[in-house]
Amino acid sequence: MHKSLHFPSPVEVYGKVVGLLAVVLLAALQLTAQVNVVTYHNDVARTGLNPNETLLTPANVNKITFGLRFTQSVDGYVVGQPLYLSKVTIPNLGVHNVVYVTTLNDSVYAFDADSNAGPNAAPLWRVSFTNPAAGIIPASGAFLPCPNVTLYPQAGIVSTPVIDQSTGTMYVVAKLNENGTVVHRLYALDVATGAEKFAPPVVLGGTFTAGNGKEATFNSLHSMNRPALLLQNGIVYAAFGSNGCNDSGAYGWVLAYDATTLTRVGIFNAAPAKGLASIWQTGSGPSADANGNIYVSTAEADFSANLGGQDFGSSILKLAPQTLTLGDYFTPFNTAQISQLDQDLSACGTVVLPDQPGPNPHLLVASGKQGTVYLLDRDNMGQFNPVSDTQIVQELPLEVGAMFSTPAYWNNTVYFAGNAHPVQAYTLNNGLLTTPPLAKSIAVGGGHPPTISAKGNVNGLVWLINGKALLALDALSLKMLYSTNQAGTRDLLPTLAHFVTQTVANGKVYVGTQTGLMVYGLLPRLTVASGNKQTTPVTTALPLPLKVRASDPYTGQSFPGMTVTFSDGGKNGTFSNASVVTDATGTATTTYTFFKTARTVTITAASTRLASATFTETGTPGAPKWLLIVSGNKQTAQVTGSLAAPVVAKVADAFGNGLPGVSVTFSDGGAGGSFSANPVVTNSLGQASTTYTTATKAGVVTITPTSAGLTPLKFSETATPGPAAIIKVIGGNNQTGPPGTALPQNLAVQVTDQFSNPVPGASVDFDDAGAGGSFSQNLFAADTSGNATTSYTTPTVTGTVHITVSSGSASTALTETAQ
């Protein structure tokens, strides 16, 4: 792995400022509280939680603002979780935040946690436990059974070390081939120098005698210290299992050593009679509660404890502090099946939960390859029931997928990342896991444990690795926010060792690979220096220039010489210079002139490998120029009725942009109608809207909106007559004629509404009530003047004839005489 900032175009410029970064780093370190990660999964309970992350949030962890910052090379696979200490004084090198990495080549590295530039390109210190000249090399080849299981080419330092902050000591277990003899040694190193402390490294081992008198002797050749070390109350605990294939001589061991003298003070074997019961936990260390009790899970083996034996295959054990005597245990009812099918519980580490309300306040959660979740009472773990597991607090059978990882805990929620299975979050309620889960991810787990960063109970992020992808999920919704795959090849992880666990501390994420250390974090960025949220009329320049600054989000250091491109997303505004190089202060400046359309635009300032910055600017309309018809023209309504749609006029500038806040007065030219509002002030679109109600006179009404200094415009509306209400006789009444002859004058009427407006087209009916006369037409529509006319022929007999004329509810009568 090469060391690079991975900034394709600005890398040369970035390199020029790294010296300045180093200068300001110390001051920057003093500005924020620092978080330390001194043990696997962040604490002895193994919750995986960093609750004091103030920089990384769901808002800024994305492919634009977050990514690979730098790398460091090492001499072998990194399997253990990187550890982190802030403000460590390194002799002759000053104060550094330090990330510690171990390798299968039996090396320990201390790197500056914030940079690989300048003097930080090299490790702050490096210790190797090998001495080839003296025949001391990492265990490999014939001295590493089962290489095809873990695919480890060596088995030097597999477990995650542990740091005692109070003494500045790191404890490391290394596996070595010393002239043909494989041993495990426990080292106590000074965190500032890597020098040995307290006592020479001690060879781990011992003998455990079973109740039946059979002795089991620790054999380093057939043992692997995969679980992380545990430091609790001055005791260092190291757990062991087989190399991966249950080779001969493999046992599950827990060894306890005094942290100061490095002398052994306790030893436990999980299956002394018949062997196996490896403690693997996919790298998770033994967990511990507030009383110092130790918890481990075991892999396949015989189970004989229910019959008075001491073999605890596929079980979860509670061991006493220091002495490691067995205090309690839980073994699933199907332990034989679990062991036979290689579905061991020890594929998953145990997590001690914070005290809960309810009848069982002291809980522990575990799982295994079956994907069954076990919630145990640490005060009464349930031991063994051959029929079922009803004696434990809660069991969720086959719920979370095969667990090759340790659950994580945050905000009263437990997170499981089953292999090739969605991440699932279960809320605790009164001491029980609620089902169904609170959330499920679309992204799937890949056999690596999740960890969580948060600021107390907010800004929770779930971090995990799947294949070559580092993922970040929102801890509430489990929506994926970032993946190293999102940025193409920019952020990709190289090949990883089995069961690698990421470390999140102080705004950065550290991942060990087969060749080095990857450091992810917030990318150098552009931030708005001035000129945001301005307003100017269209076709004019914003009052202030737009300024952005290129800087590092952690140190605040500026980056000169960076090319910044400004864009309004194709809105056709103009920049005085759309491509600007940052000056000595890291600042790029341009001016912006608005286009013809009044609107709010987003202006983006971008630079290669820098997180972009955005401005929000608003173009306002120019001076009023036109009154325009928007809608409501050429409508029709009956007299005294309202037009169906409002009459809408627009006050616009020369480019058609509407001007808000302008008064518009409407007039119907004295027609006598009324407006719902008048005058009207234009809205945000420059529109003035009012509803018009016609007067009593039918006909065309001209509505004229006016506004000071603008040419009026005209709406043409029509008031139509109301329904027929009055029928007037206008001719042919009171005539006399011989029987059977046509009267000399036609009968004529006019139909009007209640306001005397003629009603064209009104249906008119003439009827002589069966007197025997006849009409040229007795049913027809009134003409455009509301008139209806017909001739009448008198009956063949003499007499008076009463003729009724009707239209709707209106009617009148004519009287004619035949004689």
LINQUI-V628780 format. One record per run of one state. SS is the DSSP state (alpha for helix, beta for strand, coil for the rest). FROM is the first residue (numbers start at 0). LEN is the number of residues. If there is no record, write none. Layout:
# LINQUI-V628780
SS&FROM&LEN ; SS&FROM&LEN
This chain:
# LINQUI-V628780
coil&0&10 ; alpha&10&19 ; coil&29&7 ; beta&36&1 ; coil&37&2 ; alpha&39&3 ; coil&42&6 ; beta&48&2 ; coil&50&1 ; beta&51&1 ; coil&52&13 ; beta&65&8 ; coil&73&9 ; beta&82&8 ; coil&90&3 ; beta&93&9 ; coil&102&4 ; beta&106&6 ; coil&112&5 ; alpha&117&4 ; coil&121&3 ; beta&124&4 ; coil&128&2 ; beta&130&1 ; alpha&131&3 ; coil&134&1 ; beta&135&3 ; coil&138&1 ; beta&139&1 ; alpha&140&3 ; coil&143&3 ; alpha&146&4 ; coil&150&3 ; beta&153&1 ; coil&154&7 ; beta&161&3 ; coil&164&4 ; beta&168&10 ; coil&178&2 ; beta&180&10 ; coil&190&5 ; beta&195&1 ; coil&196&5 ; beta&201&2 ; coil&203&3 ; beta&206&3 ; coil&209&5 ; beta&214&3 ; coil&217&2 ; alpha&219&3 ; coil&222&1 ; beta&223&1 ; coil&224&5 ; beta&229&3 ; coil&232&2 ; beta&234&7 ; coil&241&9 ; beta&250&1 ; coil&251&1 ; beta&252&6 ; coil&258&5 ; beta&263&6 ; coil&269&1 ; beta&270&1 ; coil&271&4 ; beta&275&1 ; coil&276&4 ; alpha&280&3 ; coil&283&3 ; beta&286&2 ; coil&288&5 ; beta&293&4 ; coil&297&5 ; beta&302&1 ; coil&303&1 ; alpha&304&3 ; coil&307&3 ; beta&310&2 ; coil&312&2 ; beta&314&5 ; coil&319&6 ; beta&325&6 ; coil&331&3 ; alpha&334&6 ; coil&340&4 ; alpha&344&3 ; coil&347&3 ; beta&350&2 ; coil&352&10 ; beta&362&4 ; coil&366&6 ; beta&372&5 ; coil&377&2 ; beta&379&1 ; coil&380&2 ; beta&382&2 ; coil&384&9 ; beta&393&3 ; coil&396&11 ; beta&407&3 ; coil&410&2 ; beta&412&5 ; coil&417&1 ; beta&418&1 ; coil&419&2 ; beta&421&8 ; coil&429&2 ; beta&431&2 ; coil&433&5 ; beta&438&7 ; coil&445&5 ; beta&450&5 ; coil&455&2 ; beta&457&9 ; coil&466&2 ; beta&468&6 ; coil&474&5 ; beta&479&4 ; alpha&483&4 ; coil&487&15 ; beta&502&3 ; coil&505&2 ; beta&507&5 ; coil&512&3 ; beta&515&7 ; coil&522&2 ; beta&524&6 ; coil&530&4 ; beta&534&3 ; coil&537&3 ; beta&540&1 ; coil&541&4 ; beta&545&6 ; coil&551&6 ; beta&557&1 ; coil&558&4 ; beta&562&5 ; coil&567&6 ; beta&573&2 ; coil&575&3 ; beta&578&3 ; coil&581&5 ; beta&586&4 ; coil&590&1 ; beta&591&2 ; coil&593&6 ; beta&599&8 ; coil&607&2 ; beta&609&11 ; coil&620&5 ; beta&625&6 ; coil&631&4 ; beta&635&3 ; coil&638&3 ; beta&641&1 ; coil&642&4 ; beta&646&6 ; coil&652&5 ; beta&657&1 ; coil&658&4 ; beta&662&5 ; coil&667&6 ; beta&673&2 ; coil&675&4 ; beta&679&2 ; coil&681&5 ; beta&686&4 ; coil&690&1 ; beta&691&2 ; coil&693&5 ; beta&698&8 ; coil&706&6 ; beta&712&8 ; coil&720&5 ; beta&725&6 ; coil&731&4 ; beta&735&2 ; coil&737&4 ; beta&741&1 ; coil&742&4 ; beta&746&6 ; coil&752&5 ; beta&757&1 ; coil&758&4 ; beta&762&5 ; coil&767&6 ; beta&773&2 ; coil&775&3 ; beta&778&3 ; coil&781&5 ; beta&786&4 ; coil&790&1 ; beta&791&2 ; coil&793&5 ; beta&798&9 ; coil&807&2 ; beta&809&9 ; coil&818&1
